Amino acid sequence: MVQGARDNPELFPVPDNARKTGTLAYTFMILSMAVTTSIFFLGWFSQILELNMLQTIVAALIGNSVVALIMTLNGYVGIKYGIPFPVQLRPAFGYRGSVLPLLVRVVVSIFWYGIDGYIAAWAITEMAMIIAGVPSDRIVEIALRYTPITFVLYLLFVWAVGYKKITGIKVLDSIAGPLLMAFFAWFTYYLTTLPGLPGEFPSLTEGGVSWTSGNFFLMIAVQTAWWSTIALNVSDICRFNVSRSVSSLAAAHFAGLVIPQLVGTWLGYVATSLTGGEESPIDIIATYSPSPLLAFFGLLFAALATGSTNVTGDVPAATNGIIRLTGWGWHRSLTAATFLAWLLIGPYSIVRWEEALDVANTLLLFNWFYSMWLGPIAAVMVLDYWVIRRREYPVEELYKYGESSRFWRGSGYSSGVGWIGVASFLLGILGEYIISTVQGNLQVFAGFIPVPGIELAWYYGFFISAVSYLILSLLFLRRG
């Protein structure tokens, strides 16, 4: 398909006759990816951070609108040329240098593969407890003990679905997300009719924190970080689109991502407010559903929707990244990604299963801290195509290896490393650490990893890397 290319054929451009995804189908795919069980956790997080309802909605609107914009800008490259994320990185970072941002994205996607998988397994285990007749007040405690086993079974299921690649998830994508959203909307309404709940229906503006407080900015950061991952590798899925219209792509991202995130966050906020803010949305479904049958179906929708997110958002990023890093085929790379997802979460969940109850704090910190790496990558990608390259990529050159490739040696490149892109990325990371150090809020994650304690790390990194890339490109990169 591409003369002289050394890449696995899985990374070749998608030809016109292989593009089967229409705009409506793609919108539903994005919607089902966005509507996962963890979307309702965002409202719970906002409760924990003490934001009022209006602040919660505004933070969600800002964070997800930014992500939808980046998705559209990066996704346009995918629909125009049919190339995947690992190849899209090469003009900015070089053939070899692209391994650095790719590795960052692969690690984050594998973690999300495991985290989403554990949340889905949690729901499945509670379904099993309901079938077994376990009392609702004991389901959470007992389910946590057995979730590590369900986690393995769930990963095997996702592996089997992903084995068929993008065509294996279309039916799941079409129904899972909408079913979960409809159920949780009804369930939240049902909670408003129950007497004697430990919480109450929240007002729009009462209480809350300062609009310039760290907690408000942190919620913006978490909302941004939630899908800033797919904003990088969105080409992995949209390159199968029939339409090459940037307007249809933007509309699909707004309808499929921004609106569901706003609604899901709001529903999660209301539901956790009514129930006292101490339990996760999964546990609320298991505990407060009017009947075991409805609880079962609610948890089933939660598991299916999370599975849809795994195979739409996590699996392609992790698998395509491993293909590029190792040269393996799809099936072998998918198997490796699935095993690594278990390895990163599984053993810990066995030994420290009781700490799963602290999932809110863990997810908050995880999203906040990994976003520091993704903002700089997004900046370099967007600036490279839309400003520096003037919306033109030479596709054949992207697949050339060695001295014959313009992305290997010459202006801005050295031995396959695009030093301008790599330097700009590193400057963004360095800037985040410097700002955090000057402010005196450098933090430690997982007991030994120093991380910037600035709430809007993604935004700082994006701005610093964007300015760096623009200046360095204008000074040193010759176009043509």
N, C-alpha and C positions, 0 to 999 in steps of 0.2 A: 504493500500500500504506500509506503514511503521509501523511496529508493535509498539504499545504503544505511538505513537506520539500524542501530544496534539494540533498540528497545524491544521489550516484549510487545507483541501485537496488541495486547490489551490497552496499551497506551497510545495506539495510533488514533488519528482523527476519526470520528464517526462520520461515515459517508451519508449522503442525502437519503439513499434507499434504506438505510438502517435506522433512520430517525422516525420513531413511531409515536412519540409523546406530544399530544396536542396541548394547547394553552390551558384548557379546562382541566385536563388530566394532571398537568404539571402543578396547577394551583392546588388541586386536591392532594397531590403528593407532598407539597410543602406544608399544607394544612395538617395532614396526618403526621408529618414529621414534627411540627410544632406542638400539636396537641398530644402531649405525653403526660403521664402521671405527674412528673416532676414540675409541669407548668403550674399546677395548683400550689406547689411548694413555694412559689414566688410570693403569693399572697401571705403565706405563713411567715416567710422571712420578713416581710414588711411589718407584720404584727410584732415579731421579735425585736425589730429595729425601732418600734414605736412610732411609725409613720401613720398619719391618718389616711382616710380613704382617698381623698383628693391627691395627696402627695404620692400615694401608691400608684394611682392612675397616671399622673404626670411623669413619674420616674419610668414607668413602663412605656409610655409613649415616646419619650426621648430616647431611651436605650434601644428600643426595637426599631424605631424609625431610622436611626443611624445604621443599625445592622442591615435593614432592608436596602438602604442606599448602597452600602458596600457590596451586598449580595448582587445587586443589579449591575454595578460597575464591573465587578469581577466576572459575573455570570455572562455578561455580554461577550466576553472573549470566548467562553465555552460554546455559546450558540452560534457565534460567527465562524469559528474555525473547527469546532468539534473536538477540541483538545482537552485533556484532563488536567487537573491541578498540578501534578508533578512536572508536566511539560510546560504549563503556563508560567511556572516560576523561572524558567531558564533565561529569558531575555534580561530580567532584572538581576538575577543572582548567578548566572552562568550555568553551564551544563553540570559541572561538579559542585559549584557553590550552592545550587538549588537543594542539595542534600540537607543543608543546615535548617532552613525553614520547613522543609518537608519532614525532617525528623521531629521538630517541635510539634507540628500538626499531628503526626502519627502518634506520638506519646499521649497528647491530650485526647485524641479520638479513642485510643485504646482504654484510657481511664474512663471516658464517658461510656464506652461500650460496656465496661464492667459496672459502672455506677448505675446506668439505666437498667442494665441487666439485673442487678441486685434489687432495685426497686420493683421491677416486674416480678421477680421471684418472690419477693416479700408479699406482693398481692396474690400470687398463685398459692403460696403457702397458707395465707389466711382463707383463701377459697377452700382449700383442703380441710382446714379446721372447721369451717362452716358445715361442709358435707359430713364431717365426723361428729357433728353435734356438740362441739365445744362451746360452752357459754360465752356470750359476747364479751363479758368482762375479763375473760382469760385468754381470748384469742391472740392478742398482741404478745403477751408474755410467751406463750407456747410456740407461736409461729416463728419468733426470732430464733429459737433453738434449731429449727429444721430448715430455715431459709438457705443455709449453705448447701444443703442437698438439692433443694429446688433450683438453686442458682445454676448448678451444673446441668440439670435437665433443660433449663431454659436456654442456656448458651448453646446446647446441642440443637435445640429447635431453631434458633436464629441462624446457626451455622447451616442447617439443612435448607432453610429458606434462601439465605444468601448464596448458597451453592448454585442456584439458578440465576444469579446475578440480578440485574435490574428488572428483568421480566418476571422474576419470581415473587415480586412484592406488590404488583399492581392491584390485585384484589384486596390485599390487606390494607394498602394505602387508601383505598376508596372508602372503606367502611370504619376502620378502627378509630381514627381521630374524631370524626363526627359523632360516632356512637358514645364515646367517652365524654365529649363536650355536652351532648344532649343529656346524658345521665347525670353528670355532675351539676348541670344547671337545674334539673328537676330536683336533685338531692338537696341542693342548697336552698331551694324554695321550700322543700319539705322541712328542713331544719327550722325555718322561720315560723313554722306552725306548731313546733313542739314546745310545750310548757316546761319550765323548770330546768332549762339548760344552764350550764355554769357561766355562760357569757351572754352577750346581748348583740342586737343588730347595730353595727357601727354607723355613726353619723358621717356626713361627707367631710366636714371640716373641723369637727371637735377634736381637741387634743392634738397629737402630732408633735413633730420636732421643728426646729427652725429650718426654713427653706435653704439656708446656707450651712447647715450642720453637716458633720461628717457622716451621720447616718443616712441623710437624704442622698448625699453624693454616693455613698456606698451602694444604695439601692439602685441608682442609675448605673453604677459600675456592674452590678450583678446582672441587671437586665441586659446590658450590652454584652457582657461576657457569655451569657447563656447560649446565644447563637452566633457569637463572633467566630466560632469555630467553623460552622458551615459557610459563613461569609467568605472564608478563604477558599474552600474547595468546592463551592457550589457548581463549578463547571463539571465536576464529576457526575452530576445528575442532570443538569440542564443541557448538556451537550447532546442529549438524545431528543431535544425538542425539535419539532417540525418548524415552528415559527422562529424567525431570526429578528423579530421586532423587539427593540429595547423597551418600548412602551408596554407591550404585553408582558414582558419579563418583570418590569417594575410593578404592574398591576397585580401579577400573581404573587409577588413577594409581599405587597401590602395586604392583599386579601387573605393570603395563606399564612402569613407570619404575624404582622403587626396586629391585626384585629383579633385573632385567636389569643395572642399573648395578653392583650388588654383584657379580654373577657375572662380568660383563665386566671389571670392574676387577681382580678376583682372577685371572681367566685371563690378562689382560695382564701382571699382576705375575709370575705363575709362568713364563709363556713368555719374557719378557724376562730373568728371573733365570737361566733355564736356558741362554740364549744369550749371556750376558755383559752384557746391559744397554746395548749400544751401538747396536743396530739397532731401527728402528721395527717394529711388528707386520706392516705390509705387506711390508717387506723380509724379515722372518723367514719369512713364508709362501713368498715367492719363492725364498728361499735354502735352506730346510731341508725342504721338502715331499719325500716319498719318490719322487715321479715328476712329470714336467712336467704330466701330465694333472690330477693332484690339485692342483698349484700353480695351474693355470689355473682350475679350478673354485673354489678358495678365493678367488682374486682376483676372480673373477666375482661371487661372493656379496658380497664386500666392496664392489664397485662398485655392485651393485644395492641393498644395504642403505643405503649412503650416499646414493644417489639417492632412496630412500624418505624418508630424513630431510630431504633438501632440499625435496622437494615437500610434505611434511607439516608441517615446522616452519619452514623458512626462506621458502619461496615465499609462503604465505598472509600472513605478517607483513609481508614487504617489499611485496607487491602491494597488500594492503588499505591499507597506510600510504600508498603512492603514490597510490592512488585518492582517499584523503581529502585529501592535500596538493595534488593537481593537478585532481581532478574527472574524470580520465580513466576509461575503462572497464577491465575486467579484463585484456583481451588487450593493450592498449597499455601498461598499468602493469606487467604481467608482462614484457613485452619490455624496458621501461626497467630493471626490477630485474635482469634477466639481463645486460643490457649493463653496468650498473654493477658487478655482481659480477665480470665479466671485467675491467673497467677498474681495479678496486681490487687485483686479484691478477695478472691476465694480463701486463701490461707488466713488472712486477717479476719475475715468474717467467721471463720471456724473458731479461732482462738479468742477473739474479742467480740463475740456476737452480741453481748449486752450493750456495747457502745453504739449499736445501730440505732438506739433510741435517740442518740445525739446527732442524727443525720443532718438536721438543720444547720447546726454550727459548722459541721464538716463541709457541707456543700457550699455554704456561704464563703468560707475561707478558700476552698478549692477554686471556685469561680473567680473570686477576686484576684487571687495570686497568679493563676495561669493566664489571665487576660493581659498581664504585663508583657507577655511574649508575643501576643497576637496582634496588638495594635501596630507595632512597628512593621510586621510583615504585611499587614493590610495596606499601610501607607506606601510602602515600596511598590507593591503590586499595582495599586491604583495610579500612582504618579507615573510609573514606567509606561503603562499602556496609554493612558488618556492624555498625558502631558508630554513626556519625553519622546515616545514613539509615534505620537500623533495618530493613534488608533490604527496602527498597521503593524502586524507581526508577519515575518516571512516564515511560513509554516515549514517548508522544507528545511530551512536552516535550523529550526528548533530540534530536529531529529539527527542532525549531523554530529558525528563524534570526532574529536581530535582537531588537528590543525586546520582542517578544511572548514570548520564551523566558525562563523563570526562571533559566536558566543563562547569561544574557547580562548582565543588569543587576539590581541589588538587593543583598540581604544576601549578602556574600561575593563578589560579582561586579562587574566593571567593564569595559564594552565587550566582553563575551564572554570575559573572562579571570577564572577563579576564582583570585583572588589568594591565598586561603588555601592551596589546593593547590600552586600554583606556589611560593609562599614557603616552604612546608614542604619541598618537593622541593629547593629551593636551599639551605635551611638544613641539610639532610642532607649535601649535597655540601660545603658550607662547613665543617661539623663534621668531616668526614673530613680535609680539608686542615689544619684547625687541630690536630687530634689528631696527625696525621703530622708537622706542623712542630714541635710541642712535643716529640715523641719524637725529633726529629732524623733522621727517615728519609724525607723527601720525595725522590722519585726522578724521573728523566727518562725518558720513553718515546719511542722513535723519534728520539732525538737532540734534541728540542726541546719535547716536551709534558710539563709538570710533573704528576706524579700522586702520590697518597698512597701511601706505602710501608707501610701497615698491612695485615697479612695478611687480617684479617676486615673489610675495607672494606664489603662488602655488609651485614654485620650492624650495624656502626656506623651506616651510612647509614639502614638500616631503622629502627633504634631511635630515632635523632634525629628523623627525619621523622615517625615515628608519634606521638611525644610532641608534636612541634610542631603537627601537624595536629589532634590531639585538643584541645590547649589553645586554639589559635586558633579552632577551630570552636565550642567551648563559649563562647568570649568574644564572637565576632562573627557566627556564622551562626545565623540564625533558621530553624527548620524549619517546614514547612507550605506 
